[in-house]
Amino acid sequence: VTDWSGQYDLPADTLKAGVAISGLFDLAPFPYTYLQPKLQLGWDQVRRNSPILHARHSPTRLWMVAGGAESGEFHRQSTSFHDAWRQAGNAGRCEIADGHDHFTILDAFADPRDRFHQRVLEFLACG
């Protein structure tokens, strides 16, 4: 979502691809959660820091992944951002990884013998 050219005088394709694991792309629900007293999010912060509200055309390919053992909200966050990313004309994919949560999926990501690790490397190398 970063405007690499406009904000940092870097090429627009500085990042070729990325993998967002159990991402939080829409902060709008947070002011209504038990976390709000600690987070103290105002609506300006929610709008500014919610990537789903800033999806724009980008040459970067994104793969959104959430674990199948995650809550429905993690699934919604990933699928909704994937939809917004694609609607902005971008390449991407979304996957709910069966049997994983945001801890175990990182274990799989870190293990070179795991198929998920290999798939991430393939995705990042493509294009």
Secondary structure, DSSP 4 states (H G I P E B T S, - for coil): ---HHHHHS--TTS--EEEEES-----TTGGGSTTHHHH---HHHHHHT-GGGG----S-EEEEEEETTS-HHHHHHHHHHHHHHHHTT--EEEEEETT--TTHHHHHHH-TTSHHHHHHHHHHH--
